[in-house]
Amino acid sequence: MSASIFLDTNIWIYAYEQSDETRPETSRQLIADNSDRIILSTQNLGEIYNTLTRKQILDRPQAADLIEQLIDIFEPVPIQASTVRQALAIQQQTQYSYWDSLIVATAIEYRCERLYSEDLQHDRRVENLTIVNPFL
């Protein structure tokens, strides 16, 4: 079995956008090619719903349906107190925002080998996790 991966919320958002850019297709392909390896967190779910509705990519009922589908497919992992503690330490080490640090900490806690993100430093390693920008 291949190692798990984690997708930052921006990757999920691009996957549901309708545009001519390459990001949506790249995101959809990344999800399709790795669906059995993806770790999705409860933090992601909240951020996905909030961003999709705030940016009017989907209306609230559509976004709620999508969240239900993601829950059924990926069985999201919860954020534990230990994850929050690790996020605080990661924030000190990296100077990332708290929310980005929480994504990194969750990926580490669930033993992901890669975190795909457009917003964090490509090829940066935090513990055993490598951050990859799939759009480069």
C-alpha positions as a Python dict, from the first residue, in 0.01 Angstrom:
ca = {
    (1, 'M'): (0, 0, 0),
    (2, 'S'): (127, 347, -88),
    (3, 'A'): (178, 612, 175),
    (4, 'S'): (-104, 854, 251),
    (5, 'I'): (-121, 1207, 115),
    (6, 'F'): (-298, 1520, 233),
    (7, 'L'): (-452, 1792, 17),
    (8, 'D'): (-463, 2149, 138),
    (9, 'T'): (-806, 2308, 109),
    (10, 'N'): (-705, 2512, -196),
    (11, 'I'): (-661, 2192, -397),
    (12, 'W'): (-1015, 2081, -308),
    (13, 'I'): (-1156, 2423, -401),
    (14, 'Y'): (-990, 2422, -743),
    (15, 'A'): (-1136, 2077, -809),
    (16, 'Y'): (-1488, 2221, -792),
    (17, 'E'): (-1428, 2543, -983),
    (18, 'Q'): (-1544, 2576, -1338),
    (19, 'S'): (-1274, 2765, -1526),
    (20, 'D'): (-1045, 2732, -1823),
    (21, 'E'): (-736, 2727, -1605),
    (22, 'T'): (-529, 2414, -1561),
    (23, 'R'): (-564, 2417, -1181),
    (24, 'P'): (-913, 2260, -1171),
    (25, 'E'): (-812, 1975, -1401),
    (26, 'T'): (-483, 1919, -1217),
    (27, 'S'): (-670, 1912, -885),
    (28, 'R'): (-938, 1672, -1011),
    (29, 'Q'): (-671, 1443, -1154),
    (30, 'L'): (-473, 1449, -829),
    (31, 'I'): (-785, 1347, -635),
    (32, 'A'): (-883, 1077, -886),
    (33, 'D'): (-534, 927, -902),
    (34, 'N'): (-495, 915, -523),
    (35, 'S'): (-847, 866, -387),
    (36, 'D'): (-747, 558, -189),
    (37, 'R'): (-453, 741, -25),
    (38, 'I'): (-606, 1078, 66),
    (39, 'I'): (-641, 1183, 427),
    (40, 'L'): (-914, 1445, 468),
    (41, 'S'): (-967, 1628, 796),
    (42, 'T'): (-1265, 1786, 963),
    (43, 'Q'): (-1081, 2118, 926),
    (44, 'N'): (-1077, 2068, 547),
    (45, 'L'): (-1451, 2005, 545),
    (46, 'G'): (-1528, 2334, 720),
    (47, 'E'): (-1288, 2528, 500),
    (48, 'I'): (-1421, 2367, 181),
    (49, 'Y'): (-1784, 2447, 269),
    (50, 'N'): (-1700, 2802, 377),
    (51, 'T'): (-1491, 2884, 69),
    (52, 'L'): (-1726, 2726, -184),
    (53, 'T'): (-2025, 2920, -47),
    (54, 'R'): (-1839, 3247, 25),
    (55, 'K'): (-1694, 3257, -329),
    (56, 'Q'): (-2033, 3145, -468),
    (57, 'I'): (-1880, 2847, -644),
    (58, 'L'): (-2168, 2639, -507),
    (59, 'D'): (-2483, 2743, -325),
    (60, 'R'): (-2533, 2622, 33),
    (61, 'P'): (-2740, 2311, -50),
    (62, 'Q'): (-2493, 2206, -322),
    (63, 'A'): (-2197, 2263, -90),
    (64, 'A'): (-2370, 2069, 189),
    (65, 'D'): (-2432, 1779, -51),
    (66, 'L'): (-2067, 1785, -153),
    (67, 'I'): (-1954, 1778, 210),
    (68, 'E'): (-2180, 1478, 272),
    (69, 'Q'): (-2024, 1301, -27),
    (70, 'L'): (-1671, 1377, 93),
    (71, 'I'): (-1759, 1242, 439),
    (72, 'D'): (-1892, 920, 287),
    (73, 'I'): (-1596, 871, 52),
    (74, 'F'): (-1301, 977, 267),
    (75, 'E'): (-1412, 925, 629),
    (76, 'P'): (-1249, 1246, 757),
    (77, 'V'): (-1011, 1237, 1049),
    (78, 'P'): (-1079, 1459, 1351),
    (79, 'I'): (-853, 1728, 1488),
    (80, 'Q'): (-720, 1610, 1824),
    (81, 'A'): (-577, 1819, 2109),
    (82, 'S'): (-238, 1665, 2028),
    (83, 'T'): (-272, 1796, 1672),
    (84, 'V'): (-337, 2148, 1800),
    (85, 'R'): (-29, 2128, 2023),
    (86, 'Q'): (182, 2011, 1730),
    (87, 'A'): (38, 2289, 1511),
    (88, 'L'): (150, 2548, 1766),
    (89, 'A'): (503, 2406, 1760),
    (90, 'I'): (503, 2395, 1378),
    (91, 'Q'): (388, 2756, 1365),
    (92, 'Q'): (683, 2858, 1582),
    (93, 'Q'): (922, 2660, 1362),
    (94, 'T'): (791, 2761, 1019),
    (95, 'Q'): (614, 3094, 1073),
    (96, 'Y'): (314, 2955, 881),
    (97, 'S'): (-30, 3075, 986),
    (98, 'Y'): (-197, 2875, 1261),
    (99, 'W'): (-445, 2723, 1013),
    (100, 'D'): (-171, 2616, 771),
    (101, 'S'): (26, 2477, 1065),
    (102, 'L'): (-280, 2277, 1169),
    (103, 'I'): (-301, 2128, 818),
    (104, 'V'): (70, 2036, 835),
    (105, 'A'): (31, 1890, 1185),
    (106, 'T'): (-269, 1680, 1077),
    (107, 'A'): (-80, 1546, 777),
    (108, 'I'): (213, 1453, 1001),
    (109, 'E'): (-9, 1296, 1266),
    (110, 'Y'): (-171, 1071, 1006),
    (111, 'R'): (168, 977, 859),
    (112, 'C'): (124, 1136, 519),
    (113, 'E'): (433, 1145, 300),
    (114, 'R'): (318, 1448, 100),
    (115, 'L'): (105, 1755, 152),
    (116, 'Y'): (-14, 1910, -173),
    (117, 'S'): (-58, 2285, -142),
    (118, 'E'): (-28, 2589, -361),
    (119, 'D'): (23, 2818, -61),
    (120, 'L'): (316, 2661, 122),
    (121, 'Q'): (681, 2635, 22),
    (122, 'H'): (733, 2376, -252),
    (123, 'D'): (971, 2095, -152),
    (124, 'R'): (989, 2209, 210),
    (125, 'R'): (1015, 1924, 459),
    (126, 'V'): (856, 1938, 800),
    (127, 'E'): (951, 1625, 991),
    (128, 'N'): (880, 1337, 747),
    (129, 'L'): (633, 1539, 538),
    (130, 'T'): (721, 1694, 202),
    (131, 'I'): (515, 1988, 76),
    (132, 'V'): (447, 1974, -298),
    (133, 'N'): (294, 2241, -520),
    (134, 'P'): (116, 2037, -791),
    (135, 'F'): (84, 2339, -1018),
    (136, 'L'): (454, 2398, -1076),
}
